Amino acid sequence: TRFYPYETEQAALQDVLRLSRAMAYKNALCGLDHGGGKAVIIGDPATDKSEALLRAYGRFVESLGGRYVTAADVGTYVADMDVIAKETRFATGRSEANGGAGDSSVLTAYGVFQGMRASAAHVWGTPSLAGKTVGIAGVGKVGRQLATHLLEDGARVVVTDVKTSAVGALLEKHHEIDVVADVAALVRSELDVYAPCALGGALDERTVEVLSAKVVCGAANNQLVVEGPGGTAQALMARGITYAPDFLVNAGGVIQVSDELHGFDFARAKQRTTGIFDATASVLRVAADKGISPAAAADHIAEARIEQVGSNRIWLPGH
């Protein structure tokens, strides 16, 4: 559930449809037996969020009878899921005290790190970011944890965020991190890897033109401004930049909350999230073999699974 101050209802609808499509492909790629669902609440979470509103939303989720299972996204948190869960059985990402998996950003960041390792192996021949410079745009719930993984792996990390408080909190923990003023400055920096971890639309024509990084791998949803043939993915290819599809590498969060439906086991969910390394490597290999973009390769693999599973039929005697 994304809680965001959309300017218009049409903008909210457009965003939620793109997000739900990405969820369908994400679930298919990481082997989860879920479709694609997403919800948005229009408003400023800092001023418009209330227990009454969240509980009303929870009653709506419950009315769908399990066809949609929700979890946290931009503008919603574990505490919000606990409130929503007072009205519905179909809220995940709840606190551990309430039988949930806790903050789903933990495995989201871990999964992005695994996708980045696979991308590094594809480009530089080794699954390590040691000695590489990684630029992270957005150090909120996921970005700050990704930074920790990268520093532990020996990478140099450069960050930016519109919220100075988020940057300040990260610097208190990791003094060695470098900070630049804004995203425009970050993408022009000498980077090996660019990690968009804020809102979507991070990769437009202008960004691709100036990007020095050889790998793009981040947690943000819907990073490509222009999708499909001849779009942003093709522009990245033309510049020799390897793009790890966002809906693949950021699947750790949905793996985490999906596990909650079966009685959450962190070790089991983390092991499954580790599989994002192999899934990313497979997508990049298929893309290279077929001469197509990784985005197209990921779409083909996801669509093949959706078609294969969706086409299964069982005929019973007498029917």
C-alpha positions in Angstrom: 0.0 0.0 0.0 1.5 3.3 -1.1 0.4 6.4 0.8 1.3 9.4 -1.4 0.0 12.9 -2.1 -0.8 12.4 -5.8 -1.8 15.6 -7.6 -4.8 13.9 -9.3 -6.8 10.7 -9.1 -5.7 9.9 -12.6 -2.0 10.1 -11.5 -2.8 7.8 -8.7 -4.6 5.3 -11.0 -1.7 5.4 -13.5 0.8 4.7 -10.8 -1.1 1.9 -9.1 -1.6 0.1 -12.5 2.1 0.3 -13.3 2.9 -0.9 -9.8 0.5 -3.8 -9.9 1.8 -5.0 -13.3 5.3 -4.9 -11.8 4.1 -7.0 -8.9 2.7 -9.7 -11.2 6.0 -9.9 -13.1 8.0 -9.8 -9.8 6.1 -12.6 -8.3 6.4 -14.7 -11.4 10.2 -14.2 -11.7 10.9 -15.0 -8.1 8.7 -18.1 -8.1 5.9 -16.9 -5.8 2.4 -18.1 -6.5 0.7 -14.7 -6.4 -0.7 -12.4 -9.0 -0.2 -8.7 -9.1 -1.9 -6.4 -6.7 -1.1 -2.9 -5.4 -3.1 -0.2 -3.6 -2.6 3.5 -3.2 -4.1 5.9 -0.7 -4.1 9.5 -1.9 -2.8 11.9 0.7 0.1 13.2 2.7 1.1 10.4 5.1 2.6 13.1 7.5 -0.8 14.9 7.9 -3.6 12.7 6.5 -2.9 9.3 8.0 -5.1 8.3 10.9 -6.2 5.2 12.7 -9.7 5.7 11.4 -8.5 6.0 7.8 -6.2 2.9 8.0 -9.0 0.8 9.6 -11.5 1.9 6.9 -8.9 0.8 4.3 -8.5 -2.5 6.2 -12.2 -3.1 6.0 -12.0 -2.6 2.2 -9.1 -5.1 1.9 -11.1 -7.6 4.0 -14.1 -7.2 1.6 -12.0 -8.7 -1.2 -11.8 -12.0 0.7 -8.2 -12.7 0.2 -7.9 -11.8 -3.5 -5.6 -9.0 -2.5 -3.1 -9.2 0.3 -1.4 -6.0 1.3 1.9 -4.9 2.8 3.9 -1.7 3.4 5.2 0.5 0.6 6.2 4.2 0.3 4.4 6.1 3.1 3.3 3.1 5.1 5.1 1.2 7.8 5.0 -1.9 10.0 2.9 0.1 12.6 0.4 0.9 9.9 0.0 -2.7 8.9 -0.7 -3.5 12.6 -3.6 -1.0 12.5 -4.9 -2.3 9.1 -4.7 -5.9 10.5 -7.3 -5.0 13.1 -9.8 -5.0 10.3 -8.5 -7.7 7.9 -6.8 -11.1 7.9 -5.0 -10.0 4.7 -2.4 -7.5 6.0 1.2 -8.7 6.1 4.5 -7.0 7.1 3.1 -6.6 10.6 5.3 -6.3 13.7 6.8 -9.4 15.2 4.8 -8.7 18.3 1.7 -9.1 16.2 2.8 -12.3 14.5 4.3 -10.6 11.5 7.6 -10.6 9.6 8.5 -7.0 10.6 10.0 -4.5 8.2 10.1 -5.9 4.7 12.8 -3.5 3.7 15.3 -5.7 5.4 15.1 -8.4 2.7 14.4 -5.9 -0.1 17.8 -4.4 0.5 19.4 -7.8 0.8 17.8 -8.9 -2.5 19.0 -5.7 -4.3 22.5 -6.4 -3.0 22.3 -10.0 -4.4 21.1 -8.6 -7.8 24.0 -6.1 -7.7 26.5 -8.9 -7.0 25.2 -10.9 -9.9 25.4 -7.8 -12.1 29.0 -7.3 -11.0 29.9 -10.9 -11.9 28.3 -10.4 -15.3 30.2 -7.1 -16.0 33.5 -7.5 -14.2 33.8 -11.3 -13.7 33.5 -11.3 -9.9 30.4 -11.2 -7.6 31.8 -8.5 -5.4 31.5 -4.7 -5.1 34.9 -4.4 -3.4 36.7 -1.4 -4.8 33.7 -0.2 -6.8 31.9 3.1 -6.3 28.2 2.8 -5.9 25.8 5.8 -6.0 22.6 5.4 -4.0 19.7 7.8 -4.8 17.4 7.6 -1.8 18.5 6.4 1.6 15.2 5.7 3.2 14.0 2.3 4.4 15.8 0.3 1.7 18.7 2.6 0.6 20.2 2.9 4.1 20.3 -0.9 4.5 21.7 -1.4 1.0 24.5 1.0 1.9 25.5 -1.1 4.9 25.7 -4.3 2.8 27.9 -2.5 0.2 30.3 -1.0 2.8 30.7 -4.5 4.4 31.5 -5.8 0.9 34.3 -3.2 0.5 32.5 -0.7 -1.8 32.8 3.1 -1.7 29.3 4.5 -1.3 28.0 7.9 -2.4 24.5 9.0 -1.5 21.9 11.7 -2.0 18.3 12.1 -0.6 15.8 15.0 -0.7 15.4 14.4 3.1 18.5 15.7 4.8 17.4 13.9 8.0 17.8 10.5 6.2 21.3 11.4 5.1 22.2 12.6 8.5 21.0 9.4 10.2 23.0 7.3 7.8 26.2 9.4 8.3 25.9 9.0 12.1 26.2 5.2 11.5 28.7 5.3 8.6 31.0 8.4 8.6 32.9 7.1 5.5 30.0 7.6 3.2 30.2 10.5 0.7 27.2 12.8 0.1 26.3 14.9 -3.0 23.7 17.6 -3.3 21.1 16.0 -5.5 20.4 13.2 -8.0 21.7 15.3 -10.9 25.1 15.6 -9.2 25.0 11.9 -8.3 24.4 10.6 -11.9 27.2 12.8 -13.2 29.7 11.4 -10.6 32.3 8.8 -11.4 30.3 5.7 -10.5 30.6 2.0 -11.2 27.0 1.3 -10.1 24.0 3.5 -9.9 21.3 2.4 -7.5 18.0 4.3 -7.7 16.2 3.6 -4.4 13.6 6.4 -4.2 10.4 6.8 -6.3 10.0 5.6 -9.9 10.9 7.2 -13.2 14.6 7.4 -12.2 15.9 6.5 -15.7 15.0 9.0 -18.4 16.7 10.0 -21.6 18.8 12.8 -20.0 19.9 10.6 -17.1 21.0 7.8 -19.4 23.0 10.2 -21.5 25.2 11.4 -18.7 25.4 8.3 -16.6 29.0 7.0 -16.1 28.0 3.8 -14.3 28.3 0.5 -16.0 25.6 -1.1 -13.9 22.2 0.2 -12.8 20.7 -1.8 -10.0 18.4 -0.4 -7.4 15.2 -0.8 -5.3 13.0 1.8 -6.8 9.9 0.5 -8.7 9.2 1.4 -12.4 12.6 3.0 -13.0 12.3 3.1 -16.8 10.5 6.2 -17.9 9.8 4.8 -21.4 9.1 1.1 -21.4 9.0 -1.4 -24.3 10.9 -1.6 -27.6 13.0 1.5 -28.4 12.6 2.7 -24.8 14.9 3.5 -21.9 16.1 -0.1 -21.7 17.3 0.1 -25.3 19.1 3.4 -24.6 20.9 1.8 -21.7 22.0 -1.1 -23.9 23.3 1.4 -26.6 25.5 3.0 -24.0 26.8 -0.4 -22.7 25.1 -0.1 -19.3 23.9 -3.3 -17.7 20.4 -2.8 -16.2 19.2 -5.2 -13.5 15.4 -5.1 -13.8 14.0 -3.4 -10.7 11.0 -5.8 -10.4 13.5 -8.7 -10.1 16.1 -7.3 -7.8 13.7 -5.7 -5.3 11.6 -8.9 -4.8 13.1 -9.6 -1.4 10.3 -7.6 0.3 7.5 -9.5 -1.3 9.3 -12.8 -0.6 9.5 -11.7 3.1 5.8 -10.8 3.5 4.7 -13.8 1.4 6.5 -16.1 3.9 4.4 -14.5 6.6 1.3 -16.2 5.2 2.9 -19.6 6.1 4.2 -18.7 9.6 7.2 -16.5 9.1 10.6 -18.0 9.2 13.3 -15.4 8.6 16.0 -17.9 7.6 13.7 -19.5 5.1 12.8 -16.1 3.6 16.4 -15.0 3.5 17.5 -18.2 1.7 14.8 -17.7 -0.9 15.9 -14.1 -1.3 19.4 -15.2 -1.9 18.0 -16.8 -5.1 17.7 -13.3 -6.6 21.5 -13.7 -7.4 20.9 -16.7 -9.6 17.7 -15.2 -11.1 19.5 -12.0 -12.0 22.4 -13.9 -13.5 19.9 -16.0 -15.6 18.2 -12.8 -16.9 21.4 -11.2 -17.9 22.7 -14.3 -19.6 19.5 -14.7 -21.6 19.6 -11.0 -22.6 23.2 -11.4 -23.8 22.5 -14.6 -25.7 19.5 -13.2 -27.4 20.9 -9.7 -27.9 18.0 -8.1 -26.1 17.7 -5.8 -23.1 17.6 -7.4 -19.6 14.2 -5.7 -19.2 12.9 -7.6 -22.2 14.5 -10.8 -21.1 12.9 -10.5 -17.6 9.5 -9.9 -19.2 9.8 -12.9 -21.4 10.8 -15.2 -18.5 8.0 -13.9 -16.3 5.4 -14.1 -19.1 6.5 -17.7 -19.9 5.9 -18.7 -16.3 2.6 -16.9 -16.1 1.4 -18.6 -19.3 2.6 -22.0 -18.3 1.1 -22.0 -14.8 -2.1 -20.2 -16.0 -2.7 -22.6 -18.8 -2.7 -25.7 -16.6 -6.2 -27.3 -16.6 -7.5 -30.3 -14.7 -10.3 -32.4 -16.2 -12.3 -34.5 -13.8 -14.4 -37.6 -14.9 -17.9 -36.6 -15.8 -17.0 -32.9 -16.4 
